[in-house]
Amino acid sequence: MVRARCQGLREQQMGGYKKVYCKERKLEEGCKVISIDEDAPYPDCCPKIECGYSF
């Protein structure tokens, strides 16, 4: 599964960006993906938990 380097921001979905959600726990306002990299470390928004994409 592709992991995303994302940042927890309290912003609505913008063009070109996707909201992500955590499998293990919900995020307060969701995250905004700032870059997608298969070799990226776990996202800052949910440490040690893989994120999925919500379109």
Backbone torsions as a table, in degrees:
resi	resn	phi	psi	omega
1	MET	NA	137.6	-179.4
2	VAL	-73.5	131.0	176.1
3	ARG	-98.5	147.0	-176.5
4	ALA	-116.6	141.9	172.5
5	ARG	-88.2	106.0	-172.9
6	CYS	-126.7	167.0	-175.3
7	GLN	-132.7	131.8	-179.4
8	GLY	-75.3	107.5	-179.9
9	LEU	-128.4	141.4	178.7
10	ARG	-88.6	69.9	180.0
11	GLU	-134.8	154.0	177.5
12	GLN	-77.3	166.7	-178.7
13	GLN	-63.8	134.4	-179.5
14	MET	-115.9	163.0	179.7
15	GLY	-60.4	131.3	179.1
16	GLY	87.6	-7.4	179.1
17	TYR	-115.6	153.1	179.1
18	LYS	-123.6	139.9	172.9
19	LYS	-77.3	146.8	178.0
20	VAL	-121.8	154.9	177.3
21	TYR	-130.2	155.8	179.5
22	CYS	-96.1	139.8	178.9
23	LYS	-67.4	-40.8	-170.9
24	GLU	-85.6	-27.9	179.3
25	ARG	-153.6	153.3	-179.0
26	LYS	-81.8	154.7	175.8
27	LEU	-98.0	152.5	-177.2
28	GLU	-60.0	-51.7	-177.1
29	GLU	-126.4	3.8	-175.6
30	GLY	88.5	174.2	-178.9
31	CYS	-123.0	157.4	173.8
32	LYS	-109.8	128.1	-179.7
33	VAL	-74.9	124.5	178.8
34	ILE	-102.2	-22.0	173.6
35	SER	-164.6	147.5	179.6
36	ILE	-114.7	123.7	-176.8
37	ASP	-147.1	122.4	-178.6
38	GLU	-62.3	-27.9	-178.9
39	ASP	-98.0	9.0	-177.6
40	ALA	-70.2	153.1	174.0
41	PRO	-67.9	173.0	179.3
42	TYR	-61.2	148.1	-177.0
43	PRO	-62.2	145.8	178.3
44	ASP	-65.3	-28.3	-175.3
45	CYS	-71.2	-25.3	179.0
46	CYS	-147.9	84.0	-174.8
47	PRO	-56.5	137.1	175.2
48	LYS	63.1	13.5	178.2
49	ILE	-128.5	129.8	179.4
50	GLU	-72.8	145.6	179.1
51	CYS	-103.8	151.2	172.0
52	GLY	-110.7	171.1	-177.0
53	TYR	-104.7	137.4	178.0
54	SER	-117.5	116.1	-174.9
55	PHE	-97.2	NA	NA
